[in-house]
Amino acid sequence: MQAGRLAAVALTLALGAGRAGASVDPGLAAQGWRDQPVDGRAPLAFAAEGETGLRISGAGGAGIVFQPMRVPVSPVLCLSWRWRLEPGAAPAGLVLQVGFEADGERMTLSQRYALGFARMMARGRMVPGFALSYRWGGAAGEPAWHPTPLLALLEQSRWRQDEAAPRGVWIEERVALAAEFRAAYGIAPPGYVTELAIGAQAGAPFEARIEGIAFRRCAGR
C-alpha cells in the first residue's frame, strides 16, 4: 500500500476540501450518513445493506461518508464492526475513523490552531478535535499507532489488516476506545465520540463492505 493514498484519504476526512461528493444512496442517508466532498476524483458509491451495513464500490475514485453522533466514552466502551474486501478489488485505502469532541484542556495550542483551520476548510462539518483511524492495507513492522501524514496534530492511525489479509471473507474487529485513545495520544480521552467516518480511495475497480458497527460494553468488563 502506498502511504500517499491513505494520506490523501485521511487529509480529506479531516479537512473536507473538494467539490464532488461521494454517491450516497437514500438508504444510507436515512440512517444519518452524509457525504463529504473529495476534490478532483470520481466518486465511489456508498449503498446501504441491511440495517447496519454499507457497500463501497466503483471503477476507481474516492469517497467519504460520515455520521454525527454523541456517544459517552467510558473505560468499558468498545466499538465493534466487521469488514471485507471483495475478490478482485484493487489495492486501496480503506479507513474507519472515530472522531472525538474537541477539549481545550487536553489539546495543545498547535492542535487548537489546526482544528480551527480544518473546520474552516470543512464548509460546515464539525470536524472532530481528535481522531482514531483504523486502516486496512498496512505492512508488517509498522508501529501500532502513528500520526497520520499531514494530520499529525489531529489524527492517529493504526493498521488493523495488512495487504495480505484474505479477500471475500468477513473479518471481525473490536477495540476498547478509552484504552486505544490513551495508547495513541498518551492522555485521557474526551467525554464523547462525536462522529464516525468511512473513507476509501482506489485507482481501479474496487468493492468493500462494512457492517455491524456498534458501540457496546466491552465483554468481560
N, C-alpha and C positions, 0 to 999 in steps of 0.2 A: 504494500500500500504506500503510495506516495504521500508524504506528510502534507504537501501543499494542498491536496484535495480536501483533507479533513480540516486543515486550517481555514480554507475557504468556506466550508460548511459552518465551522464554528464562528467565524467572523460574522457571517450573515445572521446566525442565530442570535448573536448579541447585538449587532448594530442595525440589522434590518434594512440596509441600503439596497435600493433596487426599484424596479418598475413592474416586472411581470411576476404575478403571484403563482403559487402552486395551484394546481387544479384540484379543488376540494368538492366532493360530491355532497348533495343535500343531506345524506345520512350522517356524515361527519359534522357538517355544520349544525345539525340538530342536536348533536352531542356536545356542542360548545367549542369545537375546534375551529380555529381561524387560520387563514393562510398568511404567510409572511413573504413579501416581495423579495425576489432574487434578481439581481441586475444582470442583464445580458445573457441569460441562459433559458433554453426551452424548459417549460415546467414539467416536472414529474407529476403524475396523477396520484392523488390520495383518495381512497374509497373505503367506506365502512364495510366491515364484515362482521355480522352478528352485532351483539350489544357492546362488546368490548374490544373488537379487533379492527385493524385497518390494513389495507394493502397499498403498497407503493409500487408504481410501475411506470414504464416509459421506454422510449427508444434511446434514451440518454437525456441528460439535463440535470436540473436541480430542483429541489422543493423543500419547503419547511412549513409545518403546521405547529400551532401552539394552542394551549388551553389555559386560561387564567383560572386560579383556584385559591383556596385559603385552607391549608391543612396544618393543624398544630403539630409541631415537631416535639417528640419526646424520646427518651432513651430507648423505648421499646417499639418505635415506629419503623416498620420495614416497608420497602417498595418492592413489589414483585411484578414480573412480566415474563413473556416468552416471545422469542423471535426466530425467524428463519430467513435465509436467503434461498431462493429457488434455484434448482439446477439450471445451469446455463447463464445465470445472472452475471453480468460483468463485474469485475472488481470495482468497488465504490466506497465512498464514505457513508456510513450509516451511524447515526447518533441518536441516543435518547438522553435528553438534558433535563435535569431537575433544577428549577430556579428557586432561590430563597429570597426573602424580603431583605431590603437594604436596612442596615443597622449602623447608625453613626458611631456607636460605642465600640463596634467590632471592626469597622472599616478604617483604613488609613486615609490620610488626606489625598494621596495619589489615587486610591480606589474611588473616593468620592468624586474626584475630578473626572476619572474615566467613566464612571456611571453617568454623570451629567452629560458628557459628550455622547455616550451610547444612546441615552434616552432622547437627546435632541435629534439624532440621526434616525431614530426608530419611528418617527411620524405617528406618535400617539400610543404606541405599545409601551407598557410599563415594564421596561427591561429589568430583570431581577438584579439585586445587589450582589449576590453570589450565585455561582452555578457549578454543579457537578455534572460532567458529561461522561456517559458510558458509551463506548465505541466498539464497533465491530471492524476488525481489519488490522490489528496491531501485529507486531513481530515479537518473537521471543526475546527476552532480555531487556525490554523497555521498562522503565520504572512504574511502580504501581500507580502513583499519582504524579502528574507533571503539569505545569502550566500549559494551557493551550497556546500555540503560536499566535502572536499578535494580541492575545487577550489574557496575558499572564496575570493581570490585576483582578479580573472579574470571573475567570473560569479555570477550574482544574479538571483534568481529563484522566480517565482510566480505561485501559483496554479490557474488555470482558471476553472477547473472542478474537483469535488471531486469524490470519488469512487462510490457514489450513483447516478451519472449522468446517464440519460437514455441511453440505448443501441439502436442501429438501427435507430436513428434519427439524422439529421444534427443539429449541434449547431454552431450558428454564433458568431464570435469573431471580435472585433475591438479594437485597442489600439493606443493611441497617443504617439508616440515614444519618443519625447523630454520630455514630462511630465513623462512618465514611467522611463526614464533614470534618471531624477532628483530625483524621488522618490526612486529609487533603490540605487543610488550612492551618492546623495547629491551634485552633481556637474553638470555643463552644459554638454550636450553630445558632442562627437567629430563631425566632419563635415560630415562623411559619414558612411552609412551602407555598409559593405564590404562582408557580407556573410549571407546566410540563411542555416540552417542545420535542419534536421529532424532525430530523433533517436527513436528507440523502442527496448524494451527488454521484453521477455516473457519466462516463463518456460513451457508453454503448448500451444496448438493451439490458434492462435491469428490472428485477421483481423481488420484493421482500414483503414479509408480513410481520406484524407485531400485534399481540393480543394479550388479554388478561392483565392489563395494567391496573394495579390495585395497591392502595395503602392499607396496611393492616398491622395488627400487633405481631411482633416477631415471635416465632414459635419458640417455646421453652423459656419465655421471659415474663 
